[in-house]
C-alpha cells in the first residue's frame, strides 16, 4: 500500500537567518513547495528577534499545515556566544512547532549528509547538489540556509 501524501517543513535554525523549506512527499516522490528565510535585523534587541522568528514560523505553519517537521540538531565547538543565541532561537522554533501540534524529527548534520548523499561526511556542495536533484529544482537554492532547510525536510521525510 502506498504511503499517504504529507507536507514536511524543514528548518535550519539561526537567529540572524532561519532557513525554511516546505516539501510534499507523495510515496517516494519529493517536491519542493515553497522555501525561504526568516531574517532578523542586526541591532534589533535579541528578544525581539526571537519574537519575529516565532511569529513568522507560526504563520508558515498556518499557511502550509505540515504533518511533520525536521529541525537540525546543533553542534558547536568554538563560539559559545553564537551557540547560545542559536540554541535560544532553536528553542523558540521547537516551541512554535509544538504549539502548532507538528511532530518534530531532530536531525544531526551527519544524518542529513547521510540521507542525501549516502555518505555522512559529504561536503556542503554535495548535499546542495543532491537537494537540487531530489527535489527536481532548476538550481541550488540560495542562500545556503534554504538548501540546508530543504535537506533537513528531505531527511525528516525519508526517516519518519
Buried (B, 14 or more C-beta within 10 A) or exposed (E): EEEEEBBBBBBBBBBBBBBBBBBBBEEEEBBBBEBBBBBBEEEEEEEEBBBBBBEBBBEBBEEBEBBBBBBBBBEEEEEEEEBEBBBBBBEBBBBBBEEBEBEBBBBBBBBBBBBBBEEEEBEEEBBBBBBBEBBEBEEBBEEBBBBBBBBBBBBBBBBB
